[in-house]
Amino acid sequence: MPCAETATLLFPVDGAVHRVGPDETAFAYRDASFATGLGPSWPDPADDEPNIAWGRAYAQALWPFAMEGGYVNFMAGEDQDHGPATYRQNYRRLVQVKRRYDPDNLFRLNQNVHPQAFPPAPPPGRISRRIT
């Protein structure tokens, strides 16, 4: 660990979280026991490279023991493509909600669900074929 200001936090996922089904809210990891927050931190921008490398290596070392997605508030800017894994079975439904209420993606910062992540479903009673 290059800097002593770095923290690894373990948050228990228990209590009320386990009393709600995984498809009843956006948070799908109701079967998890802990959420891990990796927090590499350092004061000097000159130390960016070794600290970022250490954080990535640490995350990679933990990966075999982790679930594929995670808690959305722990996502960083470079994690935007992890939406499907983060929301699991709820992602398609969230895309539909986003498409309905924010089709122009005005609210797109932070952990965005993009309204065009999947092609819209065809109208009921119609058959759709994709030509590639």
C-alpha positions as CSV (number, residue, x, y, z in Angstrom):
1,M,0.0,0.0,0.0
2,P,1.8,3.2,-1.2
3,C,0.0,5.6,1.2
4,A,-1.2,5.1,4.8
5,E,-4.3,7.3,4.0
6,T,-5.8,4.4,2.0
7,A,-8.7,2.6,3.5
8,T,-10.5,-0.7,2.9
9,L,-14.0,-0.6,4.4
10,L,-16.2,-3.7,5.0
11,F,-19.9,-2.9,5.3
12,P,-22.2,-5.6,6.5
13,V,-25.2,-6.2,4.2
14,D,-27.8,-7.5,6.7
15,G,-31.0,-6.7,8.5
16,A,-33.7,-5.1,6.4
17,V,-31.7,-5.6,3.2
18,H,-32.4,-9.3,3.4
19,R,-36.1,-8.9,4.1
20,V,-36.8,-7.5,0.6
21,G,-36.6,-9.5,-2.6
22,P,-33.8,-8.8,-5.0
23,D,-36.3,-7.7,-7.7
24,E,-38.3,-5.4,-5.5
25,T,-35.9,-2.5,-5.7
26,A,-32.9,-1.5,-7.9
27,F,-30.4,-3.0,-5.4
28,A,-30.1,-6.6,-6.5
29,Y,-27.3,-7.9,-4.1
30,R,-29.6,-8.8,-1.3
31,D,-27.9,-12.2,-1.0
32,A,-24.5,-10.6,-0.2
33,S,-23.1,-10.6,3.3
34,F,-20.6,-7.7,3.0
35,A,-19.9,-4.8,0.6
36,T,-16.3,-3.9,0.3
37,G,-15.3,-0.3,-0.4
38,L,-11.7,0.2,-1.6
39,G,-10.5,3.7,-1.0
40,P,-7.0,4.4,-2.2
41,S,-6.2,8.0,-1.1
42,W,-3.1,10.1,-1.3
43,P,-2.4,13.9,-1.0
44,D,0.2,14.4,-3.7
45,P,-0.8,14.2,-7.4
46,A,2.7,13.2,-8.2
47,D,1.9,9.9,-6.5
48,D,-1.1,9.1,-8.8
49,E,0.4,6.4,-10.8
50,P,1.6,4.0,-8.0
51,N,-1.6,4.6,-5.9
52,I,-3.9,4.0,-8.9
53,A,-1.9,0.9,-9.9
54,W,-2.0,-0.4,-6.3
55,G,-5.8,0.1,-6.1
56,R,-6.4,-1.7,-9.4
57,A,-4.1,-4.6,-8.4
58,Y,-5.9,-4.9,-5.0
59,A,-9.3,-4.9,-6.6
60,Q,-8.1,-7.5,-9.1
61,A,-6.8,-9.7,-6.2
62,L,-10.2,-9.5,-4.5
63,W,-12.1,-10.2,-7.7
64,P,-12.2,-14.1,-7.5
65,F,-13.9,-13.8,-4.1
66,A,-16.4,-11.1,-5.1
67,M,-19.8,-11.1,-6.8
68,E,-19.7,-9.7,-10.3
69,G,-21.4,-6.3,-9.6
70,G,-21.6,-4.3,-6.4
71,Y,-23.2,-1.4,-4.6
72,V,-23.9,1.4,-7.0
73,N,-22.6,4.1,-4.7
74,F,-19.2,2.5,-4.7
75,M,-18.9,2.8,-8.5
76,A,-16.3,5.2,-10.0
77,G,-16.5,7.1,-13.3
78,E,-14.7,4.3,-15.1
79,D,-17.3,1.8,-13.9
80,Q,-20.1,3.0,-16.1
81,D,-20.1,-0.2,-18.2
82,H,-20.8,-2.3,-15.1
83,G,-24.5,-1.3,-15.0
84,P,-25.9,-4.7,-16.0
85,A,-23.7,-6.5,-13.4
86,T,-24.5,-3.9,-10.7
87,Y,-28.3,-4.1,-11.1
88,R,-28.4,-7.8,-12.2
89,Q,-31.9,-8.9,-13.2
90,N,-33.3,-5.4,-12.5
91,Y,-31.2,-3.6,-15.2
92,R,-33.6,-4.0,-18.1
93,R,-36.5,-2.7,-16.0
94,L,-34.4,0.3,-15.0
95,V,-33.6,1.0,-18.6
96,Q,-37.3,0.9,-19.4
97,V,-38.0,3.4,-16.5
98,K,-35.1,5.6,-17.7
99,R,-36.4,5.5,-21.3
100,R,-39.9,6.5,-20.1
101,Y,-39.0,9.3,-17.7
102,D,-35.6,10.6,-19.0
103,P,-35.4,9.6,-22.7
104,D,-32.9,12.4,-23.5
105,N,-30.6,11.2,-20.6
106,L,-30.6,14.6,-18.9
107,F,-29.8,13.0,-15.6
108,R,-26.6,11.2,-16.9
109,L,-23.9,11.9,-14.3
110,N,-22.6,9.5,-11.7
111,Q,-23.9,6.0,-12.0
112,N,-26.0,6.4,-15.1
113,V,-28.5,3.9,-16.5
114,H,-28.6,4.9,-20.2
115,P,-32.1,4.9,-21.8
116,Q,-30.8,3.3,-25.0
117,A,-28.8,0.5,-23.4
118,F,-31.1,-1.9,-25.2
119,P,-33.2,-1.5,-28.3
120,P,-36.8,-0.7,-27.4
121,A,-39.2,-3.7,-27.4
122,P,-41.4,-3.9,-30.4
123,P,-45.1,-2.9,-29.9
124,P,-47.3,-5.8,-28.6
125,G,-48.6,-8.0,-31.4
126,R,-45.9,-7.1,-33.9
127,I,-42.9,-9.2,-34.9
128,S,-39.5,-7.5,-35.1
129,R,-36.4,-8.9,-36.8
130,R,-33.0,-7.4,-36.5
131,I,-31.0,-7.3,-39.8
132,T,-27.3,-7.5,-39.3
